[in-house]
Structure formats: C-alpha cells, structure tokens
Amino acid sequence: MEYQAGSYDVIVVGAGHAGCEAALAAARLGCETLLITLNLDSIAHMPCNPSLGGPAKGHLVREIDALGGQMGIVGDQTSLQVRMLNTGKGPAVHALRVQSDKLAYSRRMRDVLLAHPRLTIVQALVENIKVEKGQLKGVITRTGAFFEASQVVLTSGTYLRGRIIIGPAMYEGGPNGQQAAMNLSGGLRDIGIELGRFKTGTPPRIHRRSVDFSKFKIQPGDKVPWRYSFLPTESIFWGRNPEKQVPCWLGYTTAHTHEIITENLYRAPLYSGEIEGIGPRYCPSIEDKVVRFANRPAHQIFLEPEGWNSDELYIAGLSTSMPEDVQYDILRSIPGLEKVKLLRPGYAIEYDYVLPHQLSLTLEVRQVSGLFTAGQLNGTSGYEEAAAQGLLAGINAALKAKEKDPFIVRRSEGYLGVLVDDLVNKGIKEPYRLLTSRAEYRLVLRQDNADLRLTERGREIGLVDDERWQRFEKKREDLEKIKQLWHETVFSPHNQEFQEVLSSVNSTPAKGGLSAEELIRRPEISLPEIKKLVDVRDFEEEALEEAAIETKYSGYIDKQLVEIEHFAKMEGHLLPEDIQYDKVRGLSTEGRQRLIEVYPINVGQASRITGVTPADISVLLVFLEQNRRGGKDNAS
C-alpha cells in the first residue's frame, strides 16, 4: 500500500560517491534534499580499491574540490599514504594518488552529510520512479513509501539487478555483501529508458599477518605532504608528517601462478560463458591478463592497506571471479603469500546501466524531465568519475528546482567536461574509464590549475563558500606577483652565483643579461634553481609551482588556448531545440540517426558524436546560416 512519506525539492537515490556529492551539492544550493540509501552504514563505501586518484582520476578529484565538492577534503583527511605519479613526465599528466582508510572515509563523509541542515537521510530500497502523464512525481520504496519531488538524481551504482559471481557460485547481491535492487530496472524500462549490462570485479582481501613481506618490495609514500583540496586539509592519521605514512608493497605473479589459471580456465565464469556483461578493458581480471598477455612471465600486484588499524590488505592487480579454491591456489603461488589467509574472496558483479546517449550534458534523462542519473549507473568505472558526475547532476537538479539556467562544464574547461561529453556523444561499449589521453587540451587542464579553471564558476552558482573564495583570490593575485617578479629580475652574466647554478644543471653559461622568466624556460632549469636566485619566501609552494609551469610551457599553452577559442566558436553555433533532423537535406543516414539519438545543443557537440561526419557538420552550418538570413528553411 502506497503512502505519502514526505516532499522534497531534490531526491538522491543511492549514497555511494556519486550520491554523496549530488546530495551535498543540492543541499548546499538551498534545496530541501532527501538522500535514500540501502544501508546507513555503507555510505561512501569503497567496495573495490581503497584509494583515490591516479592519471585523469586525480584531476577529477581536484576539479570536484575546486567547484566546492567534498571528495578531495575527505580523501585528504583519511589518507594513509600519498604519491604523485608520472613526475618524470610533463605536468599535464602529473597525478596525485591517495591511499585511504576506507572505514574512516565512509564515516567522515557520513558525518558531513548528517550535519547539513537541509539534508535528510533515509535507509530504504527504491523500487520505482513515479511518472504521471510525462511528469516526474517522485520515488516509491519497497515498503510503499512515496517520497515526492520534481527532481530526482539516480545514483544506484552497480546495484541494479546485481549478480555476484565467484566461480560456479552465483547469487543476487550488491558489492561487499549488500542487497541488490532487483526491481528498479523494470521501472526504468517502463518509462522508456534503455538499459545495458556491464560487469566489473574486485580482488581477494587477505590477512596482513599471513604475509611474508621480505619477499615484497616496499612502496613508501612521498616525502611531500600532497593534498587534493585547495583548502588547508591534512590527514587525521599522519598530519603533515610524511614519515608516518603507511606503505604499500610490490610483488609479482609467477609462471606457476599462470599455470594454475590456465589449467582452470574452464572453471572461470569469464570464459565459460556464465558472465553476460562486458567488463572494463583497462582493469582486466588476472585470468584475462594471463590469456591476453600469454608471453609475459609475471604481472605486478600491490598489497595495499585498507585502514590505519586494519589487518586487511587489498591485492591490486589480482581481480578475479575464479572459484574460491582456485583463488587460494593462485595466492599461495605468489612469493610471500605461501601461508596466506583469505579474508574475502574476489568476485565479479554484473549489473544494469543506463545507456548514456539518452542523457543531456547536464546528466538529465531527455525522456523524463527532472530525472538525472550519475555514476556507475551511467556506465563508468571508478569512484572519481562517479563523484564528479554526482556533483554535476546534483548541481543541475538544484538549479532546475530553482528554475535557474543549467550548469555545463565544456571539455575545454575540465576533465569533468571530457567525461560527460564522451559519455553522451560517443557512447560506450565497455565500462568507461577517464584517461589523460582522452583530453585534447590536457596541457591546459592540469591538476594544479583546477581551481583557476573552475572555482569562479562554482562561486557563480553559489557552491564555493567565502573561505575557499578568499584563498582562491589570494592565489590568483600571488601568481601575477610571482610572474611579474620573475619578469623584472635580471641576472648579470658576471653574477657568480647565477653562473654556478647554471653549471650545476649543465645549462649553457649566460653571455648576457638573463631574466628569471627566460631562465625558467630552459628545459633543464626547474623551480629549485630559481629559488636559489630569487627570494620567493613570501609565496606558497602551490602558487610557485603553478607559476613555474605556466612560464615554462607558455608557448604550448598559448597554442592550446587558440585551439580552445576555435572550439568555443563551434560551441557557439546553437542548434534549434525544435530542429527536425529527419527533414534536414544532405545528412548521411547514420549521421541523421545519431543526431536524433543524442540531440546535440550546438554544432560543436554534434561534431563529436560518433557517426556524424565532417560533411554532416557542413550541412548543419549551411542550415543555420540559411535560418539566420531568413532564407528558405532547409528543413521545410
């Protein structure tokens, strides 16, 4: 029996990483918000890797923070170890990775949610989205509770018709022993939403005291106390003292490991045909890696701590859905794990997802006004992609509830824009993972300047508070002061200290006067050398690093800014909301079909839709020009 349980401006279904960001964004923007979760004790849970970041993913966390989101702050507060990756490469691909205490992360995020006065949290299972005469009305739970709202953000992760697979053992369920949402998929199909089926997996967890660490190589954290947030955060475990960080450990599979897997492939659900869903190409299972890279003698694995006071270790690189007895044999074939104790077996999980070509760039489902989807439900993988989508969907649900203009991040503005643009325009055939190679403007979209790119936009919509804004303005002012200082500081060729610094890094001796600005553009000169010659003690390290990058790569950055300007012009060619593509003459058959599916808002977006050719874009530009001139309508 259905009963009225409450009315809200915005309802968020699911309290994973997407749901937490969506609910906080909506509440912080002034909406009375309801967050519905399957389990109050599993809010912001990390069912897979207990870490945040890495290439492109770390960029996303900084963008979430720059916009006023929460993931970066909680990630910093609960970190066990920090490492900056790809430091031997250019600044475009530098990426922070933070190992987290997964229980502390979940509790800290839950505390933030519970403390917000406009946010209510309820434990329930949503079984249907209520739509009447094309209008979204709210959601209905398994117990018959009807929660009313005109804006709903669905962030159900991998729970829709979830099926756990461990060898021959298959049963309904969500990640980490949670219940699955078995009926909501049918409700989504009933309102015209097309679903697909994906698969992901996770490795076994083992007991720390059963490991012989002498056979592994220690992987300590960096000596620099890196952080995600642009606010002054620090770890509750090691503060600002990197020496207290918890290490990870590097090991390798063996030929014997590969023999065990090969001999048992007939029992692997991935190869026996039991798994229906398509898995992630960039995070394959160990059985898949052994088959695909048959000539490789060993594969890396990492033992990663799950918590500050926990004896549970996560084995990165060993994702599997093999039978439990085979998992024991695989583990014991790895040097250092001969006496291993298995705490949780690895498993695969199949789940339904929403085909993302049905979404707009705000993550609103085009068929149902007011319904937004975010996270793994949209076919992505990773906590970071989920949280970024949740933030965007929550912002737009709140803005729509207040009848304000939507918030869209262009792919020239952030990795969040690249992520959403790819999902909507290109479609997906496997779980989507964000990569730096997907961003054509990645030298401009660096992790260090995420605040300069997005904080002002977050302030405009009301998500960036006064403290964050004041710190942002100071950093922006300091950047200009630093650049001006370097421009005005000129070294004489007779300056012995100056020449000694050049010699120390094998840089060509200066024959004439050279400014600090010119000096730092030399490839072999970095910030430490400049610090020896110019007094910059009044400035924070973050501003100095950013000024150095912008100065050293200014020529390349300027070229990308020209490309972005051309991109903006294409985005400026808006397509009519009532355009009828089936009547536009000259479009290719496939182009017309894809344009009708995606319904782009401008020519720039249309040009990035898979199946739309340059010739189709030319047709659209001619169509727009004819409309502008008031000539004969090409669509008539």
Salt bridges, closest charged atoms under 4 A:
GLU2 OE2 - LYS130 NZ 2.86
ASP41 OD1 - ARG110 NH1 3.40
GLU63 OE2 - ARG453 NH1 2.89
ASP65 OD2 - ARG468 NH1 2.77
GLU132 OE2 - LYS130 NZ 3.65
GLU259 OE1 - HIS256 ND1 3.74
ASP288 OD2 - ARG292 NH1 3.34
GLU304 OE2 - ARG97 NH2 2.83
GLU306 OE1 - LYS102 NZ 2.50
GLU306 OE2 - ARG205 NE 3.28
ASP311 OD1 - ARG208 NE 3.81
ASP311 OD2 - ARG209 NH2 3.35
GLU312 OE2 - ARG344 NE 2.59
ASP325 OD2 - ARG267 NH1 3.08
GLU338 OE2 - LYS215 NZ 3.09
GLU350 OE1 - ARG163 NH2 2.95
GLU350 OE1 - ARG197 NH2 3.69
ASP352 OD2 - ARG161 NE 2.68
ASP352 OD1 - ARG197 NH1 2.97
GLU364 OE2 - LYS400 NZ 2.46
GLU384 OE1 - LYS57 NZ 3.56
GLU385 OE1 - LYS57 NZ 2.75
GLU413 OE1 - ARG457 NH1 2.98
ASP421 OD2 - ARG411 NH1 2.85
ASP421 OD2 - ARG608 NE 2.56
ASP422 OD1 - ARG411 NH1 3.02
ASP422 OD1 - LYS426 NZ 3.42
GLU430 OE2 - ARG281 NH2 2.74
GLU440 OE2 - ARG411 NE 2.98
ASP448 OD1 - ARG446 NE 2.86
ASP451 OD2 - LYS475 NZ 2.95
GLU456 OE1 - ARG476 NH1 3.30
ASP466 OD1 - ARG459 NH2 3.02
ASP478 OD2 - LYS474 NZ 2.74
GLU517 OE1 - HIS487 ND1 2.91
GLU517 OE2 - ARG521 NH2 3.75
ASP535 OD1 - ARG537 NE 2.91
GLU540 OE1 - ARG471 NH2 3.90
GLU541 OE1 - LYS531 NZ 2.62
GLU542 OE1 - ARG62 NH2 3.75
GLU542 OE2 - LYS475 NZ 3.24
GLU546 OE1 - LYS475 NZ 2.79
GLU550 OE2 - ARG446 NH2 3.85
GLU550 OE1 - LYS483 NZ 2.38
GLU571 OE1 - ARG410 NH1 3.45
GLU571 OE2 - ARG608 NH1 2.96
GLU597 OE1 - ARG594 NH1 2.45
GLU625 OE2 - ARG628 NH2 2.65
GLU625 OE2 - ARG629 NE 2.73
